[in-house]
Amino acid sequence: MICIGKEVTEELDYEPARFLIKRYIRYKYAPKNGEGVRIGQLPERVIEKGIPSAGLLASILTDKYADHLPLYRQKQRFAREDIQIASSTLEGWAKEALLKLEPLYEQLVFDIKSKGYLQVDESPIKVLESDKKGACHQGYYWVYHSPLDGVILFDYQPTRGSAGAKTMLESFKGYLQTDGYAVYEKHGKRKDVIHLACWAHARREFERALDNDKTRAQIALSMIQQLYAVERKARQLMLDAAKIKELRLKESLPIINELGKWIFEQIKSTLPKSQIGKAMQYSYSRWDALSAYLYDGNLLIDNNQIENSIRPLALGRKNYLFAGSHEAAQRAAMIYSFFAISKKHNVNPYNWLKNTLINISTINHKNITDLYPQHFNKVHQLTVSGKAKTDNTAENDSK
């Protein structure tokens, strides 16, 4: 037989996660005179005197907050690999790792406050009451999104009232894009704020009215659809902000004027409490805010991007139902923020978190923003900080 070539067939296989025990052997040295002992320094640990490495901690937090796998299920998975870890130990590790992110999160809060264009929304989270056994408090994640650079902040507050947004918005200046919630509209009336409404919310109101008044609801929806067609055209043509504004004024402004005139006429003969009446009133009372996006090509037609950032939170709620305390809810807000930014910038959340846990204790505070997910350098990811580099010998025992 003569070989005349070869045929290659590929098969996708899977191997379960592999756990390693890293053993650091440090030799001790003593001078001949017997005074003092010298020994190599251990690498920086995420948890002082703790067993888990940055990689294991990053895996635990990514599984919980990115893939929505509760800690008790992770415990079961560890047990299948003959790794026995108590629930309280897992909870303690997760808490300590999250606390390491506090300086980076505090910087993120500071930076978000300085943005000139924010989208804001809120989402509920149940929180266990420490003084009432078995009782849950209804807390809220207030979510802030900077569309121009893809930065996202989750901020936990125990209330949905005006106090919930006060910390972040009381000194805000610029464009504020929200739904029709009264707290946002109050901030939108300040002289240094230009309030933008959301056409997606206006559209939903008319969609709800289809069963009540199909003919008029469809007229409004058809014109709103035309507005979105202009936005798709701008994206397809990859226009810059100036050209987007020019396109909107040419094609969207006439549609908005026509829709506004139509609503103004129709609302006079519409029952205010009917669904079509509510839909018309929603848009009519916010007409300036709905039209404001036309005049700056950097502004968006709706709040959909921030709503997309909140969706993973809803998935998490289904799996682990509540936060164990108000403090735990705020710690979770930190990792939700960074994982949302990672997703926005197509960064692997595990790789980012492992790198950050390794470096955050030793990085100069002036350079701490280098650890933001949007700045994560994929070429140099998982680098170890200078202080973590030692001359120690490491032996890996596979388990």
MILUMRO-875476 format. One record per residue (C-alpha): x, y negated, z negated. Coordinates in steps of 0.02 Angstrom, whole numbers, plus 50000, padded with zeros to 5 digits. Last residue first. Layout:
N
XYZ/...
//
This chain:
399
497164917547885/498714911847974/500184907147863/501044891447923/502744886947851/503234868947835/505014863047799/505204845747726/506184832447817/504724820647802/503554811247917/502014805447823/502824788547790/503034785347975/501224788648017/500774804748105/500144804048282/498464812548314/498144802248469/499624794648563/498964796148741/497154794948685/497454777848609/496004774048494/495614755648513/493734758148530/493804770148382/494474756348268/496164761248194/497084746648274/495894735948172/497004739948021/498474730348093/498514716247965/498154729247831/499824737647870/499504756147898/500004768347762/498364774247686/497414773347852/498624784447949/498154802547919/496304799247891/496274788748050/497094802148159/495894815348096/494414803748122/494874799248301/495184817348351/493544822948273/492544808748350/493174812148529/493134794948608/491924790948750/491824772448704/489994772248649/490184789248568/491654783348465/490704767448417/489254778148355/490484789248261/491244774048177/489584766948120/488844783648066/490434786447965/490224770347868/488334771947847/488624789047766/489564780347626/488084768547606/486854783047593/487984791647466/487994775947358/486094774947366/486034792947308/485894810847372/485414805647548/483874813947622/483184826747746/484774836347787/484274843547954/482834832848014/483654817047949/485224820848050/484234821148212/483484804048170/485224797148136/485804803648305/484434792848385/485034776448308/486364772748440/485084775348579/483974762448495/485444750348499/485624752548686/483754751148717/483604733448649/483004725648810/483384714348959/485214712448913/486234696548899/487914694048984/487084686949140/486474671949042/484894662349090/483694676549124/483894684148950/482864670048875/481224675348958/480644687648825/481114675548686/480154661348771/478644672748796/478574679548620/476764675248575/476184679748751/477074696548752/476324703248591/474654694548626/474484703548792/474824720448712/473654716848566/472264712048687/472554727748789/472424737948629/470824729148578/470904718048423/471044701648520/469594705848637/470124699548808/469344685648910/470574671848865/472024684248869/471784686349056/472254668649108/473824667049002/474304685149042/474214681449230/475224665349214/476564674449115/476624688749240/476814676849387/478154666649298/479064682549249/479024688949427/479634672249497/481064672249368/481614690049410/482134687849592/483104671649615/483424667249434/483874685249398/485064686549546/485984670649497/486134676349317/486824693049375/488054684049489/488744673849344/488854689149231/489804699749358/488894710849482/489204729449494/488034730849646/487204746049569/487114737349400/486294721749472/485064732249572/484584741849416/484234725349327/483144719449472/482174735749465/481904732749279/480994716549317/479944725549450/479424738349320/478804724149211/477724718449357/476974735849379/476724737749192/475694721849185/474554727149328/474454744749256/473824738149089/472504727949180/471774742849270/471994755549131/471064745848998/470944755948836/471794772048886/473214762548970/473394750748820/474764760848736/475804758748895/475494739948883/476254739448708/477684750548765/478134737948900/478304723848773/479444734948669/480534738848820/480534720348865/481454716248703/481464698748629/482934686848625/483074673748488/484334659748510/485074656048339/485934640348275/484294631248246/483514645348145/481904652348219/482694669148261/483054672448077/481174672148041/480834682248198/482004695648135/481074697447970/479394697348062/479754712948165/479454709448350/480934719148419/482664711848415/483984702048510/484954688448417/486014676848525/487174665248430/487524660248251/487414672048102/487604664747927/486094673047846/486174687747967/487274701047888/486904699247703/485114693347734/484554708347835/483944719147691/483404704247586/482064700347716/481164716547676/481614733847739/482354738247570/483674749347490/485004743247613/486234753647712/487244744947848/487624754048010/488794744048122/489074745848309/490404738448423/490144740648611/491124725348665/489824713848745/488344723548676/488734719848491/487584731648398/486944729848220/485974743748133/485034741447970/484914758547888/483434758847773/482924765747604/481314774347554/481624780947378/481404799347340/480804807747180/481414824947128/482014819146958/481684800646933/483184791046863/484414795247003/483134792647141/483534803047294/483654793047456/482524794647608/483174785847764/482194773747873/482834765348033/483214747248073/483574737148229/484734723048277/485544717448440/486944704948417/487734691448525/488984678848457/489964690848348/490774684148190/489714694248069/490194710148161/492034706948124/491804705447936/490744721247930/492074730448033/493434724647913/492434731847768/492254748047866/494134749547892/494474746447707/493104758947657/493704773347768/494634782347628/492994782947532/492304794347667/493684807047637/493384806947450/491504809547471/491704823747596/492964832547484/491824830947333/490324837747427/491344852547489/491944855947312/490184854847241/489584867347370/490944879647318/492184885447451/492484903847489/493424906647652/493094924447712/492744918547891/490894921847864/491044912047701/491634896647796/490064897447903/488964898747749/489824883547672/489554874147835/487724878147819/487704871147642/488624855647704/487264851047827/487644852448014/487074836548103/488334837648247/489034820148228/488744817348042/488914834747969/490064843748090/491124828148112/491284826147924/491824844247895/493004844248045/493834827947993/494094835047819/494894850747892/496034840648006/496544828347870/497094843147765/496084850447622/497004856547465/496954840947355/498364834147248/497884816747310/496514818047440/497084811947611/498824818347577/500444809147619/501824821647657/502754828647507/504404820447460/505994830947459/506764835347291/508144827947185/508504833347006/509314822746870/510964823846776/511804840846782/513564834546816/513584845446970/512174835447046/510484844047062/509554848447219/507824855747237/507224863347399/505484859347458/504444872847541/502804866047609/501534879647643/500164875747766/498734888147754/497894889647921/496084892647971/495624897948146/493934893148219/493064907348309/493714912448481/492644910148636/492814916148815/492454908548985/492964920849121/494004916449273/494284927449426/495864926149530/496044935649694/497754940549759/498694942149921/499224955050052/500034967549935/500594982550041/500005000050000/
//
